[in-house]
Structure formats: C-alpha cells, structure tokens
Amino acid sequence: MKALRSAGYFSVRYGSGDGVTGAAAVLLDGRLVNSDTMLVGQATGHKIETVEGLAPTVGELHPIQKAFIETGAILSGYSTPAMILAAKALLDTNLNPTETEVRDALSGVLCRETGYVKPVEAVLRAAAYLRGEDVPPYDGPTIVDASYFVETPPVADDQDFSGPEIAGSQSPITTQTKPQTDIQLRTGIPETQVVGKPEAKVDAVKLAKGNPAFVDDIEMRGMLYAKLLTSPHAHANILDIDDSEALALPGVHAVIHYKNVERVKYASGGQSYPNPPPHDQVSFDNKVRYVGDRVAAVAADTPEIAEHALKLIKVDYEILPAVFDENEAIQPGAPVIHDEADTEGIHNADRNIVHRIEAETGDVERGFAEADYVFEHQYYVHQ
Ligand code: FES
C-alpha cells in the first residue's frame, strides 16, 4: 500500500494497515488482495490492478464505475475503489452473479456510510452492462432481496424489561436492526426537474475513479510530514525535553513542544466562537493526562525521518498517580488531572468534575408514576 500510494496510486486507501477494513485492496493477477498486508517483494512479477487503471482516460468510465455512480452507491467514497475492485474480481469470472455471490464478493470491504444495499444493486447493474444488456435509466432504490432483513419478534406481555447487566451477564434482551421497508418512496411528489429524481453526486466521478480526494492524498511540492510523540503514561509531569539529537537529524525541520510553543488556552469541545470555558487545553503542555496525550511534534522531509526523529527526543517524566474510572475520579483525594493555575471555569477541579448540568422538563415525578415501565440502571457511554 505504501509503495503504491507513494507512486501516486491514491485509490489504494489506508484503512487499518492490517487488512481488516479492505480499503487497501488491489487486484493481484485478478485476485482481490489487501495491499497493506503485503511486502513489495511479494508482488514482484505479478500484475497489480488498481481503480486508476480501469478507465484511465478523462471522461471515460468502466461499467462498474458507471453503475456505482448511477445507483448512488458512493458516500464519502473512501471504500469505493476497493468495492469496485471487489466487483471487478467477481464479474471478470462470473457475469451472472446471484445477489448472495455479490454480497460475498463485497464482504471483505468495510463501508461505514453507504452500507451495502446500493453497492449490491450497483454490481448487479454493472453485470447487466457487461452482459451487453440494454439497461434502463436508474429509477431509484429497490430492495433487492428482503429476506436479508429480519422481522423483530413480537413482544410478549410478560417480557422481562429489567435493565441489562453491564458485564458478564446473560441478558434476555438482544438488539436487532430492522430497516423500515414499509416506507413508500417517491409517492405524491409533484413532477419537478430535480426533486424526487435520482441525481448523481457532484463528486461521484472523482470518487469512483479513485482520484485524490482526502487529506492523506494531498501532496504538495516541498511538503513536510509531521509525526507526534505521545505519552506512554496516564498521568505525568514533563520535567524536561531534550530535542537536540532530533533536530540534528538530517531532514528534520522543526521539533515543537511545551518549551518552544506559546501557551494558548482553548477548549477541546470543538465548538465555534465563542469557545465555551473551561479553556483547559494547550497545544503542548508540561503535563500529560492520558496515554497518548501530546508531548512533541516533528516536521521532516519524509514520514520515515520524522518517525526516526521521535525516537531521538528525550523526555524526563515525573510519573504521577493516575485514575482510570470516572467514579474513582470524583472521590475526594483522587489524583487531580487539571491542577494547572491558568485554567478557570472548571466546575470542581479538585474532584475532576468539569461541568455540572441539571435539566428537567415537565413533571418528572408524575411521568414516572404514570409510566408503564420504569428502568433504573447505570448507563455507560463511550464519551
Ligand atoms: S466508507 Fe464512505 S462510502 Fe464507504
């Protein structure tokens, strides 16, 4: 994957670096393989195909690309080149695939946005193009095979609605996903030129052709590459940083950290102006508060030089007691994560409580009294 991308084949995308996402798929002698789990030497003497080679002329589209665009099987387009190659590997050997065969062919490529209904439709449509059929204009989505969708079993009157145990329990409640197949599409919509009609996404051609479209695809003349040194400790003061060896490495242009970057406070929530308090962040601090917290950054001519330079930065840590659980974090005497003097507006810094929000609408007690079921449990979310 790295060799192909550095040669300008940006349709080969980084997914996870270990083949799990399938985003880095290429065809090796016509077979779909993950290029991120291959060494260059393993490809020597073999034919590699990427989406760039399907229809190299400007304005030209391979039938599979055309079908993906027409059916709207592209959202971000990140997974699209891999899906198109998976489709090609299938259709090169089987022009009459069943839906099951199409689903199987696409199953190694994870798509987090479009999902699979439209790509399946696109591959079946592409097969019709490749068989030389007269394919009618695309007329909106159809459910290809509704048997894939599981009906939710009816709820019994005596079903146990007690809250699920969090760990190691045999909860009677399971979760099912069921698309609303009873939605009626395109009925009663007045005849207009655009509304109610399938419309190709404005950047669909670019994405279907695997052209540079994402931040990682940007390559500018003289561009430097940045790498971040992050904390191996959950809680520590940084007593000193020595960047002299890293700076002396040929190809390194800058090393930045708390000693040479201005301390500008901001909030990390990502809200726009006015950025709400507490402004408890700086670009680089002399304290780290979690494993992976920012310590320093290197800018260098190549990612490899930047990576090497990170190893030459010497950091003197004073390791502090850490806390790993929010309930422990609010106990009196717990390690204080934000003890810096220049952060204002933390609700209770000594107990690590950044905000306290109370909200109530209507008559809550009456609502509970009138409810058929009352669920009481402690719920954990990932943020
Ligand atoms: S990951 Fe975005 S379209 Fe599949």
Residues whose N, C-alpha, C, O or C-beta is under 5 A from the ligand:
A	BS01	FES	I74 L75 S76 G77 Y78 S79 T80 L110 C111 R112 E113 T114
